[in-house]
């Protein structure tokens, strides 16, 4: 059986080329898919955003305040997004035509509203954002984040402005209290002053002096105003930092690539009809599995080399990655040929359905907590879930992979046993195949 299968392949050299081409599919898929999104969040400075500054400069506390102008200039210099200052009409036109993804509108009373915060009738500062989510939903989420950042930066600037004013007022109070204390000391030194009055003046003088000393301890320079406007410093630690979007997407892309490669082989290669009458169900399937295993090995080697060499994927263990690729390829090929051999044409249709279910429920893109109730239930029953978990551990998290790999291996063995059982049943129904030559 084994010799007959390989003799057939050697005789049909064109089919060997087809098998090699099929073995390249996962690597080709992963390379182009991951390359297209490898560092997308590192290129957000290419996303065009219009800035419309309608703000008017105002005078406050003896100083010219132009928060809108400063904000527009800072945004234009920023490399977080590609901010472009333009007029309102052009911004609206570009937003509708998809030339920009968001418009930041700074109204004419922006600076004026900032000066009313400490008055009896304060006005809240307003920045208007206009987006076109229909143009690209993912970009709209990025620009939403930019809008939040702009709000935080403006709030910080305004708080810093008022902090300076308050600190300057405290500094002035220090000088006034020093003068008042000095005057009380002078009153206490007048000879004809009543003793009680002298004692009272002395007490007031001491209190004023103490208050002045405490106020004098308050620093009022720019650094203090900056810290007062932003008193909390965040301390964020990422215990499994992912360097870019491509690395984060790699486990899901690899799993899909292997499954797509399996579909191609399942379509092109006959995994059922024997080249000669087999002696046993095991030898029958072994002859087919020998070819399928070679394709799985080539798939794994080429994909591993492509990910490491061309995609520059950095992993915790390259050997563990290769093992996962080999087991993953074997898993999906076993699943696809099992469905086809057991269920025929219906199994071929079911192969695509299983792919759709795994795309939706394997947790490759979103955490299981965000999936639908149906997807959450399906998640634990789909083999791709365990392969993705193992790949994610090897690529980024570094957690133990043994349980996931044992699950993948157990499923693979179970699928192969089902195929052998199917072949055994076929031999029972058709005894003529028993006793044939190997």
Helices and strands as residue ranges (DSSP letters): H 2-11, H 13-36, G 40-42, G 44-46, E 48-53, E 58-60, E 63-65, H 67-77, E 82-85, H 88-97, E 102-106, H 110-114, E 127-131, H 137-188, H 195-216, H 222-229, H 245-268, H 281-305, I 306-310, H 318-343, H 345-361, G 368-370, H 373-379, H 383-392, I 393-397, H 402-429, G 431-433
